[in-house]
Amino acid sequence: MDNDVILSQFDAIDEKVEALLAQCANLKAANTRLKSRIEIMEREIRAKSEAELKYNEKKELIREKINHVIERLNHYSEVETL
């Protein structure tokens, strides 16, 4: 084999290795961005879950208060009819 052919083959290999290294760096950067996005989304999910829990607690408290008022009104109307 001619030295020029061998050198050109090494150059081609070197170019492919450089392309692979660049692709690897791009994939690492994309992976970092995706991990960051996952963390943000997990925090958002936790916040929404906590907000939903608080909403349900408030809803239950309101339901209890309404039921208490209804019971008082029913009791009052029972007393009035006696």
Distance bins in CASP14 RR format, pairs under 12 A and 6 or more apart:
PFRMAT RR
TARGET T0000
AUTHOR 0000-0000-0000
RMODE 2
METHOD distances of the structure
MODEL  1
1 7 0 0 0 0 0 1 0 0 0 0 0
1 8 0 0 0 0 0 1 0 0 0 0 0
1 9 0 0 0 0 1 0 0 0 0 0 0
1 10 0 0 0 0 0 1 0 0 0 0 0
2 8 0 0 0 0 1 0 0 0 0 0 0
2 9 0 0 0 0 0 1 0 0 0 0 0
3 9 0 0 0 0 0 1 0 0 0 0 0
3 10 0 0 0 0 0 1 0 0 0 0 0
4 10 0 0 0 0 0 1 0 0 0 0 0
4 11 0 0 0 0 0 1 0 0 0 0 0
5 11 0 0 0 0 0 1 0 0 0 0 0
5 12 0 0 0 0 0 1 0 0 0 0 0
6 12 0 0 0 0 0 1 0 0 0 0 0
6 13 0 0 0 0 0 1 0 0 0 0 0
7 13 0 0 0 0 0 1 0 0 0 0 0
7 14 0 0 0 0 0 1 0 0 0 0 0
8 14 0 0 0 0 0 1 0 0 0 0 0
8 15 0 0 0 0 0 1 0 0 0 0 0
9 15 0 0 0 0 0 1 0 0 0 0 0
9 16 0 0 0 0 0 1 0 0 0 0 0
10 16 0 0 0 0 0 1 0 0 0 0 0
10 17 0 0 0 0 0 1 0 0 0 0 0
11 17 0 0 0 0 0 1 0 0 0 0 0
11 18 0 0 0 0 0 1 0 0 0 0 0
12 18 0 0 0 0 0 1 0 0 0 0 0
12 19 0 0 0 0 0 1 0 0 0 0 0
13 19 0 0 0 0 0 1 0 0 0 0 0
13 20 0 0 0 0 0 1 0 0 0 0 0
14 20 0 0 0 0 0 1 0 0 0 0 0
14 21 0 0 0 0 0 1 0 0 0 0 0
15 21 0 0 0 0 0 1 0 0 0 0 0
15 22 0 0 0 0 0 1 0 0 0 0 0
16 22 0 0 0 0 0 1 0 0 0 0 0
16 23 0 0 0 0 0 1 0 0 0 0 0
17 23 0 0 0 0 0 1 0 0 0 0 0
17 24 0 0 0 0 0 1 0 0 0 0 0
18 24 0 0 0 0 0 1 0 0 0 0 0
18 25 0 0 0 0 0 1 0 0 0 0 0
19 25 0 0 0 0 0 1 0 0 0 0 0
19 26 0 0 0 0 0 1 0 0 0 0 0
20 26 0 0 0 0 0 1 0 0 0 0 0
20 27 0 0 0 0 0 1 0 0 0 0 0
21 27 0 0 0 0 0 1 0 0 0 0 0
21 28 0 0 0 0 0 1 0 0 0 0 0
22 28 0 0 0 0 0 1 0 0 0 0 0
22 29 0 0 0 0 0 1 0 0 0 0 0
23 29 0 0 0 0 0 1 0 0 0 0 0
23 30 0 0 0 0 0 1 0 0 0 0 0
24 30 0 0 0 0 0 1 0 0 0 0 0
24 31 0 0 0 0 0 1 0 0 0 0 0
25 31 0 0 0 0 0 1 0 0 0 0 0
25 32 0 0 0 0 0 1 0 0 0 0 0
26 32 0 0 0 0 0 1 0 0 0 0 0
26 33 0 0 0 0 0 1 0 0 0 0 0
27 33 0 0 0 0 0 1 0 0 0 0 0
27 34 0 0 0 0 0 1 0 0 0 0 0
28 34 0 0 0 0 0 1 0 0 0 0 0
28 35 0 0 0 0 0 1 0 0 0 0 0
29 35 0 0 0 0 0 1 0 0 0 0 0
29 36 0 0 0 0 0 1 0 0 0 0 0
30 36 0 0 0 0 0 1 0 0 0 0 0
30 37 0 0 0 0 0 1 0 0 0 0 0
31 37 0 0 0 0 0 1 0 0 0 0 0
31 38 0 0 0 0 0 1 0 0 0 0 0
32 38 0 0 0 0 0 1 0 0 0 0 0
32 39 0 0 0 0 0 1 0 0 0 0 0
33 39 0 0 0 0 0 1 0 0 0 0 0
33 40 0 0 0 0 0 1 0 0 0 0 0
34 40 0 0 0 0 0 1 0 0 0 0 0
34 41 0 0 0 0 0 1 0 0 0 0 0
35 41 0 0 0 0 0 1 0 0 0 0 0
35 42 0 0 0 0 0 1 0 0 0 0 0
36 42 0 0 0 0 0 1 0 0 0 0 0
36 43 0 0 0 0 0 1 0 0 0 0 0
37 43 0 0 0 0 0 1 0 0 0 0 0
37 44 0 0 0 0 0 1 0 0 0 0 0
38 44 0 0 0 0 0 1 0 0 0 0 0
38 45 0 0 0 0 0 1 0 0 0 0 0
39 45 0 0 0 0 0 1 0 0 0 0 0
39 46 0 0 0 0 0 1 0 0 0 0 0
40 46 0 0 0 0 0 1 0 0 0 0 0
40 47 0 0 0 0 0 1 0 0 0 0 0
41 47 0 0 0 0 0 1 0 0 0 0 0
41 48 0 0 0 0 0 1 0 0 0 0 0
42 48 0 0 0 0 0 1 0 0 0 0 0
42 49 0 0 0 0 0 1 0 0 0 0 0
43 49 0 0 0 0 0 1 0 0 0 0 0
43 50 0 0 0 0 0 1 0 0 0 0 0
44 50 0 0 0 0 0 1 0 0 0 0 0
44 51 0 0 0 0 0 1 0 0 0 0 0
45 51 0 0 0 0 0 1 0 0 0 0 0
45 52 0 0 0 0 0 1 0 0 0 0 0
46 52 0 0 0 0 0 1 0 0 0 0 0
46 53 0 0 0 0 0 1 0 0 0 0 0
47 53 0 0 0 0 0 1 0 0 0 0 0
47 54 0 0 0 0 0 1 0 0 0 0 0
48 54 0 0 0 0 0 1 0 0 0 0 0
48 55 0 0 0 0 0 1 0 0 0 0 0
49 55 0 0 0 0 0 1 0 0 0 0 0
49 56 0 0 0 0 0 1 0 0 0 0 0
50 56 0 0 0 0 0 1 0 0 0 0 0
50 57 0 0 0 0 0 1 0 0 0 0 0
51 57 0 0 0 0 0 1 0 0 0 0 0
51 58 0 0 0 0 0 1 0 0 0 0 0
52 58 0 0 0 0 0 1 0 0 0 0 0
52 59 0 0 0 0 0 1 0 0 0 0 0
53 59 0 0 0 0 0 1 0 0 0 0 0
53 60 0 0 0 0 0 1 0 0 0 0 0
54 60 0 0 0 0 0 1 0 0 0 0 0
54 61 0 0 0 0 0 1 0 0 0 0 0
55 61 0 0 0 0 0 1 0 0 0 0 0
55 62 0 0 0 0 0 1 0 0 0 0 0
56 62 0 0 0 0 0 1 0 0 0 0 0
56 63 0 0 0 0 0 1 0 0 0 0 0
57 63 0 0 0 0 0 1 0 0 0 0 0
57 64 0 0 0 0 0 1 0 0 0 0 0
58 64 0 0 0 0 0 1 0 0 0 0 0
58 65 0 0 0 0 0 1 0 0 0 0 0
59 65 0 0 0 0 0 1 0 0 0 0 0
59 66 0 0 0 0 0 1 0 0 0 0 0
60 66 0 0 0 0 0 1 0 0 0 0 0
60 67 0 0 0 0 0 1 0 0 0 0 0
61 67 0 0 0 0 0 1 0 0 0 0 0
61 68 0 0 0 0 0 1 0 0 0 0 0
62 68 0 0 0 0 0 1 0 0 0 0 0
62 69 0 0 0 0 0 1 0 0 0 0 0
63 69 0 0 0 0 0 1 0 0 0 0 0
63 70 0 0 0 0 0 1 0 0 0 0 0
64 70 0 0 0 0 0 1 0 0 0 0 0
64 71 0 0 0 0 0 1 0 0 0 0 0
65 71 0 0 0 0 0 1 0 0 0 0 0
65 72 0 0 0 0 0 1 0 0 0 0 0
66 72 0 0 0 0 0 1 0 0 0 0 0
66 73 0 0 0 0 0 1 0 0 0 0 0
67 73 0 0 0 0 0 1 0 0 0 0 0
67 74 0 0 0 0 0 1 0 0 0 0 0
68 74 0 0 0 0 0 1 0 0 0 0 0
68 75 0 0 0 0 0 1 0 0 0 0 0
69 75 0 0 0 0 0 1 0 0 0 0 0
69 76 0 0 0 0 0 1 0 0 0 0 0
70 76 0 0 0 0 0 1 0 0 0 0 0
70 77 0 0 0 0 0 1 0 0 0 0 0
71 77 0 0 0 0 0 1 0 0 0 0 0
71 78 0 0 0 0 0 1 0 0 0 0 0
72 78 0 0 0 0 0 1 0 0 0 0 0
72 79 0 0 0 0 0 1 0 0 0 0 0
73 79 0 0 0 0 0 1 0 0 0 0 0
73 80 0 0 0 0 0 1 0 0 0 0 0
74 80 0 0 0 0 0 1 0 0 0 0 0
74 81 0 0 0 0 0 1 0 0 0 0 0
75 81 0 0 0 0 0 1 0 0 0 0 0
75 82 0 0 0 0 0 1 0 0 0 0 0
76 82 0 0 0 0 0 1 0 0 0 0 0
END
